[in-house]
Amino acid sequence: MTKAEFVDQVADRSGIGKGEAAKVVDGVLDTIKEVLSRGGEINFTGFGKFAVAERGARQGVNPQTGERIQIAASRVPRFSAGSSLKTAVKGG
């Protein structure tokens, strides 16, 4: 599903126009990005949790040359699915 298809579904289910639904979707995504960039976390009970994890520096291998390289430490976004989302996906 693309973002445009997602916006269409939000508009249909909420009874608002597509333009307004696009603003809402963009607002939600921007808020999630902002909170995670500050190192915070967002928890939607039953749906899941967005958080930031620290990845340590590590050794890697360049697949083209086989040369060992050092991969720097970084912060990455993580999502953990909640129980009702897991149940919905399992049930099909």
C-alpha positions in Angstrom: 0.0 0.0 0.0 1.3 3.4 -0.9 1.0 6.6 1.1 -1.7 7.9 -1.4 -3.7 4.7 -1.0 -3.4 4.9 2.8 -4.6 8.6 2.7 -7.6 7.4 0.6 -8.5 4.7 3.2 -8.2 7.2 6.1 -10.4 9.7 4.2 -13.0 7.0 3.5 -13.1 5.6 7.0 -13.1 8.9 8.8 -15.6 10.7 6.5 -13.2 13.7 5.8 -11.8 14.9 2.5 -8.7 13.5 0.9 -6.8 16.8 1.4 -7.6 16.9 5.1 -6.7 13.2 5.5 -3.4 13.9 3.8 -2.7 16.7 6.3 -3.6 14.4 9.2 -1.4 11.5 8.0 1.5 13.9 7.4 1.0 15.4 10.8 1.1 12.0 12.5 4.2 10.9 10.6 6.0 14.3 11.3 5.2 13.9 15.0 6.6 10.4 15.1 9.8 11.6 13.4 10.2 14.5 15.7 9.7 12.5 18.9 12.1 9.8 17.7 14.7 12.3 16.6 14.7 13.7 20.2 15.3 10.1 21.5 11.7 9.7 22.8 9.3 6.9 22.3 5.6 6.6 21.3 3.4 3.9 22.7 0.0 3.1 21.2 -1.5 0.6 23.6 -2.4 -2.7 21.8 -0.9 -1.4 18.5 2.8 -1.1 19.2 5.7 1.1 20.3 8.1 3.3 18.3 11.4 3.8 20.0 15.1 4.6 19.3 17.8 2.0 19.7 21.6 2.4 19.8 23.6 0.3 17.4 27.2 -0.1 18.5 30.2 0.2 16.2 31.1 -3.1 14.5 33.3 -4.7 11.8 31.8 -5.3 8.4 33.0 -6.7 5.1 32.7 -4.9 1.7 31.0 -7.6 -0.4 32.6 -6.5 -3.6 36.2 -6.5 -2.4 36.1 -8.6 0.7 37.9 -5.8 2.6 37.1 -5.4 6.3 35.6 -2.0 7.2 34.6 -0.3 10.4 30.9 0.5 10.6 30.2 3.5 12.9 27.8 3.5 15.9 24.3 4.8 15.1 20.8 5.4 16.4 18.0 3.6 14.5 14.2 3.6 14.8 12.6 0.4 16.1 9.0 -0.7 16.2 7.6 -3.4 18.5 4.1 -4.7 17.6 1.5 -4.8 20.3 -0.7 -7.7 21.2 -3.8 -6.7 19.3 -1.8 -6.0 16.1 -0.1 -9.4 16.4 -3.5 -11.1 16.9 -5.0 -9.3 13.9 -2.1 -10.2 11.6 -2.1 -13.8 12.8 -5.8 -14.2 12.2 -5.4 -13.0 8.6 
